[in-house]
Amino acid sequence: MYVITEEDVVENFDMKMAIEAMRDAFGEYFRGEAGADSRIRTFSSMSVLSTMPAFMNRYNITGLKTYVATKEGAKFVVLLFDTISSELIAVVEANKLGQVRTGAVTALATSALHGKCSVFTLIGSGFQAETQLEGLLAVSDPREIRVYSRTPAHGTDFAERMNRKFGKEITYYDDLRSGLENADVITSITSSREPIINDLSFLDEYHLNISGSNVLSRKEVSRKVIDGADLVVVEHLEQALKESSEIVDFVNGGGRPTEFKNVIGETEKYRGFKKTIFKTMGIGLEDIVSARYLLKKMNLI
């Protein structure tokens, strides 16, 4: 059994690899050779333990990501098992792993549903926002990058840091409506409890990634925005109906989301929609395949 540290992940798991892993995972998911169960949350008086199980037949792997959240923060690990030998292959520290794969799955969705980006608007400036930008830059070269944050100091600091990191000019907007003008790709990754995006009807064409929430008490976009899309995509419909208030609203109004595995399995079928939304909450399949790619890169399997 291998114990893989955060340092190992930082040194060996990059965005290009993560995007390849996501494409692999959802392709197998489409073929019925991989799958995931909805997140399970176990509450105690001081913490919440979350478990996210999955399997992938191609690599004879099963396992889960699990993490505990307390007032001191959260700790993440992936447990990876061999489905033939029953052996525990590895325990992987997964804070960085999760950050990278979250950026990778929205990058893949953007590429599959929209193609190249011209003007990218990022809403949010926290830890997860960094890899949302990195993922987008791995699949596209936008002529303009914008960031909006409800905390101006965070937004301007983020723009400066990412400019130095990626060598791209990034402009902070203190007015969201202005920041959305003419944007064709938008990613929201915040912890907002009330919709930040209330209207996109002034845009003729866009792809929107909703990435910041996996609990029903939070909502990043309004019902009007969801209903205004030509195509709404989720990773895992059962989980979305437990964790996404946006998707619950959409379904209750008669909407029919498409699962992301179908987009990857039949990409040409889903091209041509002008207004697309991808709601991501994270599923265990993304984590176990990321762990497997990491171990392969490290020549451990």
C-alpha positions in Angstrom: 0.0 0.0 0.0 1.3 3.5 -0.9 0.8 6.6 1.1 0.7 9.6 -1.3 1.2 13.0 0.3 0.0 16.5 -0.8 3.6 17.2 -1.9 3.5 14.1 -4.1 0.3 15.4 -5.7 1.7 18.9 -6.3 4.8 17.4 -8.0 3.1 14.8 -10.2 -0.5 15.7 -10.9 -1.1 18.6 -13.4 -4.0 20.1 -15.2 -3.3 18.4 -18.5 -3.3 15.0 -16.9 -6.4 15.8 -14.9 -8.4 16.8 -18.0 -7.3 13.5 -19.7 -8.4 11.6 -16.6 -11.8 13.3 -16.6 -12.4 12.5 -20.3 -11.4 8.9 -19.6 -13.6 8.6 -16.6 -16.8 10.0 -18.2 -16.2 8.0 -21.4 -16.2 4.8 -19.4 -19.2 6.1 -17.3 -21.1 6.5 -20.6 -20.3 2.9 -21.6 -21.5 1.6 -18.3 -18.0 0.6 -17.3 -17.7 3.1 -14.5 -20.0 4.7 -12.0 -20.5 6.6 -8.7 -22.9 6.8 -5.9 -24.2 10.0 -4.4 -22.3 11.7 -1.6 -23.2 10.5 1.9 -22.9 12.9 4.8 -22.6 11.7 8.3 -23.2 14.3 11.0 -21.8 14.3 14.5 -21.9 17.1 17.1 -18.5 18.5 16.0 -18.1 17.4 12.4 -19.4 16.2 9.1 -17.9 13.2 7.4 -18.6 12.9 3.6 -18.0 9.8 1.5 -18.0 9.6 -2.3 -17.8 6.0 -3.6 -17.1 5.0 -7.2 -15.6 2.3 -9.5 -13.9 2.0 -12.9 -13.7 -1.4 -14.5 -11.0 -0.5 -17.1 -8.4 -0.2 -14.3 -9.9 -2.7 -11.9 -10.3 0.0 -9.3 -12.9 1.0 -6.7 -12.7 3.3 -3.8 -13.9 6.6 -2.5 -13.0 10.1 -1.5 -13.7 10.8 2.1 -13.3 14.0 4.1 -14.1 15.4 7.4 -15.1 19.0 8.0 -14.9 20.8 11.3 -14.7 24.3 12.5 -10.9 24.0 11.9 -11.4 23.2 8.2 -11.5 20.0 6.1 -9.1 17.1 5.4 -9.5 15.0 2.3 -8.2 11.5 1.3 -8.8 9.1 -1.5 -8.8 5.3 -0.8 -8.1 3.2 -3.9 -8.7 -0.5 -3.9 -7.9 -3.3 -6.5 -11.2 -5.0 -7.5 -9.4 -8.3 -8.3 -7.1 -8.8 -5.4 -9.2 -6.7 -2.8 -5.9 -5.0 -1.8 -5.8 -1.4 -0.7 -3.6 0.1 -3.4 -3.1 3.6 -1.9 -4.2 6.3 0.5 -3.9 9.6 -1.3 -4.1 13.0 0.4 -6.5 14.9 -1.7 -6.8 18.6 -1.1 -4.7 19.6 -4.1 -6.0 16.6 -6.1 -9.6 17.8 -5.6 -8.8 21.3 -6.5 -7.1 20.3 -9.8 -9.8 17.8 -10.8 -12.5 20.4 -10.1 -10.9 22.8 -12.5 -10.3 20.0 -15.0 -14.0 18.9 -15.2 -15.3 22.4 -15.9 -12.5 22.8 -18.5 -13.6 19.6 -20.2 -17.2 20.7 -20.1 -16.4 24.1 -21.6 -14.4 22.5 -24.4 -17.1 19.9 -25.1 -20.1 22.2 -25.0 -18.8 25.5 -26.2 -15.3 25.1 -27.8 -12.8 28.0 -27.6 -13.4 30.9 -25.3 -13.1 34.5 -26.3 -14.0 36.4 -23.1 -13.9 34.6 -19.8 -15.5 35.9 -16.6 -14.6 34.2 -13.4 -16.9 34.9 -10.4 -15.0 34.1 -7.2 -11.4 34.5 -6.1 -10.7 31.8 -3.6 -8.6 28.6 -3.5 -10.8 26.7 -6.0 -11.0 29.7 -8.4 -7.3 29.3 -9.2 -7.7 26.0 -10.9 -10.9 27.1 -12.6 -8.8 29.6 -14.4 -5.9 27.2 -15.0 -8.3 24.6 -16.5 -9.8 27.1 -18.9 -6.4 28.2 -20.0 -5.5 24.6 -20.7 -8.3 24.3 -23.3 -8.5 27.8 -24.6 -6.7 31.1 -25.0 -9.2 33.8 -24.3 -8.5 37.3 -25.6 -9.9 38.8 -22.3 -10.0 37.4 -18.7 -12.1 39.1 -16.0 -12.6 38.3 -12.4 -15.4 39.5 -10.1 -15.4 39.1 -6.3 -17.8 40.5 -3.7 -14.7 41.4 -1.7 -12.7 43.9 -3.8 -9.4 43.3 -2.0 -9.6 39.6 -2.7 -10.5 40.2 -6.4 -7.6 42.6 -7.1 -5.2 40.4 -5.3 -6.3 37.3 -7.2 -6.0 39.2 -10.5 -2.4 40.2 -9.7 -1.4 36.8 -8.5 -2.8 35.0 -11.5 -1.3 37.5 -13.8 2.1 36.6 -12.4 1.4 32.9 -12.5 0.0 32.6 -16.0 1.4 35.6 -17.7 -2.1 36.7 -18.7 -3.7 40.1 -18.2 -6.6 39.7 -15.8 -9.0 42.6 -15.1 -10.9 42.9 -11.8 -14.5 44.1 -12.1 -16.3 45.6 -9.1 -19.6 45.5 -11.1 -20.8 42.1 -12.1 -23.1 43.3 -14.9 -20.2 45.0 -16.6 -18.0 42.0 -16.0 -20.5 39.8 -17.8 -21.0 42.0 -20.8 -19.9 40.1 -24.0 -18.6 37.1 -22.0 -19.0 33.8 -23.7 -17.7 31.6 -20.9 -18.6 32.2 -17.3 -17.6 30.2 -14.2 -19.1 30.9 -10.8 -17.3 29.3 -7.8 -18.5 30.9 -4.6 -20.1 29.9 -1.4 -23.1 32.3 -1.9 -26.4 31.5 -0.3 -28.3 33.8 -2.6 -28.0 34.0 -6.4 -25.1 36.1 -7.6 -26.1 35.8 -11.3 -29.7 36.8 -11.7 -29.9 37.4 -15.5 -28.0 36.4 -18.6 -30.7 37.3 -21.1 -28.5 40.1 -22.5 -26.0 37.5 -23.8 -26.8 35.8 -27.1 -24.5 32.9 -26.5 -22.6 31.6 -23.5 -21.4 28.6 -21.5 -21.9 28.8 -17.7 -20.1 26.6 -15.2 -21.8 26.6 -11.8 -19.1 25.2 -9.5 -19.3 26.5 -6.0 -22.0 24.7 -4.1 -23.0 21.2 -3.2 -25.7 21.9 -0.5 -29.3 22.9 -1.0 -29.0 25.9 1.2 -26.7 27.7 -1.3 -27.5 29.0 -4.7 -25.3 30.8 -7.2 -27.7 31.5 -10.0 -31.4 32.3 -10.2 -34.2 30.2 -11.6 -34.4 32.7 -14.5 -30.9 31.9 -15.5 -31.4 28.1 -15.3 -34.6 28.3 -17.3 -33.0 30.5 -19.9 -30.5 27.9 -21.0 -30.9 25.7 -24.1 -29.1 22.8 -22.4 -28.4 22.0 -18.7 -25.9 19.4 -17.8 -25.0 17.7 -14.5 -22.4 15.1 -13.5 -24.8 12.9 -11.7 -28.5 13.5 -11.7 -29.4 11.7 -8.5 -26.7 13.7 -6.6 -27.8 16.9 -8.2 -31.3 16.5 -6.9 -29.9 16.1 -3.4 -27.3 18.9 -3.5 -28.1 21.6 -6.1 -31.0 24.0 -5.4 -30.6 25.3 -9.0 -31.2 21.8 -10.5 -34.0 21.1 -8.1 -35.7 24.3 -9.2 -35.1 23.4 -12.9 -36.6 19.9 -12.5 -39.5 21.1 -10.5 -40.3 23.5 -13.3 -40.3 20.7 -15.9 -36.7 20.9 -17.0 -34.7 17.8 -17.9 -31.0 17.9 -17.3 -28.6 15.9 -19.3 -25.8 13.9 -17.5 -22.3 14.8 -18.5 -21.4 11.2 -19.4 -23.8 11.6 -22.4 -22.0 14.8 -23.5 -18.6 13.0 -23.5 -20.0 9.8 -25.0 -21.9 11.6 -27.8 -20.2 15.0 -28.1 -21.4 15.8 -31.6 -25.0 15.4 -30.5 -24.6 18.2 -28.0 -22.7 20.7 -30.1 -24.6 23.7 -31.5 -26.5 24.8 -28.4 -26.1 28.6 -27.9 -26.7 28.8 -24.1 -25.4 25.9 -22.0 -25.0 25.3 -18.3 -22.8 22.8 -16.5 -23.5 22.3 -12.8 -20.7 20.4 -11.1 -20.7 19.2 -7.5 -17.9 16.6 -7.7 -18.4 12.8 -7.8 -16.1 10.1 -6.4 -15.3 8.8 -9.9 -13.4 12.0 -10.6 -11.3 11.4 -7.5 -10.4 7.7 -7.9 -9.4 8.1 -11.6 -7.3 11.1 -10.7 -5.6 9.0 -8.0 -5.0 6.2 -10.5 -3.4 8.6 -13.0 -1.2 10.0 -10.3 0.0 6.6 -9.2 0.7 5.7 -12.9 2.7 9.0 -13.3 4.8 8.1 -10.2 5.5 4.6 -11.7 3.9 2.9 -8.7 1.4 0.9 -10.8 
